[in-house]
Amino acid sequence: DFATPRAVLTGHDYEITCAAICAELGLVISGSKEGPCLIHSMNGDLLRTLEGPERLQGPKSCLRPKLIQASREGHCVIYYENGLFCVFSVNGRLQATMETDDKIR
């Protein structure tokens, strides 16, 4: 038998650089090379767009997500290439930010 996809997730204009699945909440969170992170349902519905903080526009903008992790409590932590951590609720609200000079892997 051939495996078939459960859903096709759309919305990114560039290649996906990171993704996380939160099976407890039925969510898929993904980030692309040049764009915001998106939250989809497991059925493929686009639910939210996670935008970085507005204060970081320009060369230090929050555009390149590198790592994503979601919790069953409804929090999403995103680490961006520029050394910024952002915590979002699954409702798309930015809850906290923290900058670091350390290399995170």
N, C-alpha and C positions, 0 to 999 in steps of 0.2 A: 504494500500500500504506500501511496505517496502522501506526505504530510501537506496539509493545506493551511494557509494562514487563517487565524481566527478573525483578524481584522487588519485593515490597511490604515495606517495612521498618516494623515497628511497635514501640511501646514508649514513645514520648514522650506526655505528657499535654498539652503545650502546643506552640505553633508552633515550628518549627525556625528557629534563628537563624544557624547555621553548619554546614558539612559539608565533609568531605574524603574523597577516594577514594584508596586506596593499591592500585593495580592489581597491583603486584608481590607483595603479600601477600594480595590478594583481600579487602580490608577496606573498609568504609564506616564513617566515624566522624562522628557528628552530635551537635549540642548544641541544646537547646531553651531557650526563654525563661525557664522557671522550674524547670528540672530538670537532672539530671546528663547527662553526655555518654554516649553509647552506642556500642559497637562491634558492627557486624553483619558477617556474611560477605556476599559478593556474591550468595549464594543467598537472603538474607533472614533467616538465623538470627541471633538475638540472642546474642552471645558474652560480652560484658562490660559492666559499668557503671563509669564512671570518676567516682569521688567526689572532691571537693576535700578539702584537709586539714581535719581535725577541729578544729584550733586556731582556725579562722576561722569559728566559728558566730556567729549573731546578725546585726547590721546589716552586717558586713563579710564575710558568708558568701560562699562560692564557688559561687553558683547561676546566674549569668548569663554563659554562655560567649559570646564575641563573635567570636573567630577560632580556627580549628583548622588544624593542619598535621600530616601524618603523613609519616614517612620510610620508605624501604624497609628500613632497619635495624631497624625495629620500635619506633620512638619516636613519641610523639604529644605535640605542644606545643599547649597550650590557653591562650589569653589571655582572661581574664575581665574583665567590665565594671568591676570595682573596682580594676583595675591589677595584677592578679596573673597571673603566668605559672606554669603547672604543666607538668612533663614527666612523662609516664606511659609505662610499657612497654605493649606490646599485651596483656600479661597482666593489666593493670589495676593494676599497682603504681605508686604515686606515687614518683618518683625524685628530683625537685628542685622547688623553688619559688623565685620571685623576685618582689618587689614593685617597682613603678615608679610614679612620678607623671606620666610622660610620656603623651601621647595617642598611641596606637598605631592605625594604620589598615592 
